[in-house]
């Protein structure tokens, strides 16, 4: 049974790759292609200037309807998740590398104010995933992609193109204390639920 599925998948893949649409005439405008290949350092290149994509806040992204257009969304990494938003991890220790949760506020934990970003390749998981990189927690970043439902909330799923770090400074002072306090509440909440 598994061999049959593999055979049909490869057959379908062959037909999809071998078929190509031809454009008649030389005046036709060719669509710009996007290269998501990573560099040797594990970073992912995306030329946002060439595409002239709008960069949105998380709240603007949540409210907007962009169809299949690519946009950029800027926010703080506030958590990690896998399979469903009910599995969200809002504070350390993080165990998931599959998806990030972004918000406008670095201390946000409300599921109605966050978006999910799928880390669709092992390379993206190695660079951005909180399970492997807990120091990325509360860092500001821009991801590029299309708006889709993911993990039961809005976000970017299959059409995610890697991000750019916005601000390398960490949050200190009062905000840092508030972050620790919210993590303490988060941990106590999980202990009560267990």
C-alpha positions in Angstrom: 0.0 0.0 0.0 2.8 2.4 0.9 4.7 1.6 -2.3 1.6 2.5 -4.3 1.2 5.8 -2.6 4.9 6.6 -3.2 4.6 5.6 -6.9 1.6 7.8 -7.4 3.2 10.7 -5.6 6.4 10.4 -7.8 4.2 10.1 -10.9 2.3 13.3 -9.9 5.5 15.1 -9.1 6.9 14.1 -12.5 3.9 15.5 -14.4 3.9 18.7 -12.4 7.6 19.3 -13.0 7.6 18.3 -16.7 4.6 20.6 -17.6 5.4 24.2 -18.1 3.2 27.1 -19.3 4.5 28.9 -22.3 4.1 32.6 -22.8 3.6 33.7 -26.4 5.2 37.0 -27.4 8.1 38.9 -25.9 6.2 41.8 -24.4 4.6 39.6 -21.7 5.7 40.6 -18.2 7.4 37.7 -16.4 6.6 37.3 -12.7 9.5 37.9 -10.3 10.7 34.7 -8.6 11.5 34.4 -4.9 14.7 32.5 -3.8 14.4 31.2 -0.2 17.8 29.5 -0.3 19.9 30.0 2.8 23.4 31.2 2.9 26.2 29.2 4.4 25.7 30.8 7.8 22.1 29.5 8.0 20.5 32.8 7.2 17.7 33.1 4.7 17.8 35.7 2.0 14.7 37.5 0.9 15.0 40.8 -1.0 12.1 42.8 0.4 13.2 45.9 -1.4 12.9 44.2 -4.8 9.4 43.0 -4.0 8.4 46.2 -2.3 6.3 44.4 0.3 4.3 46.2 2.9 5.6 45.6 6.4 2.7 45.3 8.9 2.3 45.1 12.6 0.8 41.9 14.0 -2.5 43.7 14.7 -2.6 45.1 11.1 -1.8 41.6 9.8 -4.7 40.1 11.8 -7.2 42.7 10.6 -6.1 42.8 6.9 -7.3 40.7 3.9 -4.4 40.3 1.5 -5.7 37.4 -0.6 -2.6 35.6 -1.9 -0.4 38.6 -1.9 2.9 38.5 0.0 3.3 40.8 3.0 5.9 41.3 5.7 4.8 41.1 9.4 6.9 42.5 12.2 6.7 41.4 15.8 8.2 40.0 18.9 8.7 36.2 19.2 6.5 35.5 22.2 6.3 31.7 22.1 6.6 28.3 20.4 3.9 25.9 19.4 3.2 22.5 17.7 0.0 21.0 16.2 -2.5 23.4 17.8 -2.5 26.8 19.6 -3.6 24.9 22.8 0.0 23.5 22.9 1.5 27.0 23.0 4.6 27.5 25.1 4.8 31.1 26.4 7.9 30.9 28.5 11.0 28.8 29.0 11.9 26.0 28.8 10.8 25.7 25.1 10.6 22.3 23.5 9.1 23.1 20.0 10.9 24.2 16.9 8.0 23.8 14.4 6.4 27.2 14.8 6.9 30.6 16.4 4.2 32.9 17.9 4.6 36.6 17.1 2.9 39.6 18.8 3.2 43.4 18.9 3.9 43.3 22.6 6.9 41.3 23.9 4.9 40.0 26.9 1.7 39.0 25.0 0.1 35.7 25.7 -3.4 36.2 24.4 -4.1 33.9 21.5 -6.3 36.5 19.8 -3.3 38.9 19.6 -0.7 36.5 18.2 0.0 34.9 14.9 1.7 31.6 14.1 4.7 31.3 11.8 5.5 27.9 10.4 9.2 27.1 10.4 8.9 25.0 7.3 12.5 23.7 6.8 15.1 22.2 9.2 17.3 25.2 8.4 14.6 27.7 9.5 14.0 25.6 12.7 17.8 25.6 13.4 18.0 29.4 13.1 14.7 30.6 14.6 13.2 27.7 16.6 12.9 28.4 20.3 13.6 24.8 21.4 17.1 25.1 19.9 17.5 28.9 20.3 15.7 30.1 23.5 17.7 33.3 23.3 15.4 34.3 20.4 12.6 34.7 22.8 11.3 38.3 22.7 13.5 39.2 19.8 12.0 41.5 17.1 11.8 40.0 13.6 10.0 40.4 10.2 8.7 37.3 8.4 7.5 37.4 4.8 4.7 35.3 3.4 1.0 35.0 2.8 -1.8 35.1 5.4 -3.1 31.6 6.1 -4.7 29.7 9.0 -2.1 27.7 11.0 -2.4 26.0 14.3 -6.0 27.2 14.6 -5.1 30.9 14.3 -4.0 33.3 11.6 -0.4 33.3 10.5 1.9 32.2 7.8 2.1 28.5 6.8 3.4 27.1 3.6 4.4 30.4 1.9 6.8 31.6 4.6 10.0 33.2 3.5 12.6 33.8 6.2 12.9 36.8 8.3 15.2 39.6 9.2 16.1 40.5 12.8 14.9 44.0 13.6 16.4 44.9 16.9 19.2 42.9 18.5 18.8 44.6 21.9 17.3 42.6 24.7 14.5 43.8 27.0 15.8 44.9 30.4 14.6 46.9 33.3 10.9 47.0 34.2 9.9 45.0 31.1 12.3 42.2 32.0 10.8 42.0 35.5 7.3 41.9 34.0 8.4 39.1 31.7 9.7 37.0 34.6 6.5 37.6 36.6 4.4 36.5 33.6 6.5 33.4 33.2 6.1 32.6 36.9 2.3 33.0 36.6 2.5 30.8 33.4 4.4 28.1 35.2 2.1 28.2 38.2 -0.9 27.9 35.9 0.6 24.8 34.3 1.3 23.2 37.7 -2.3 23.8 38.8 -3.6 22.2 35.5 -1.4 19.1 35.9 
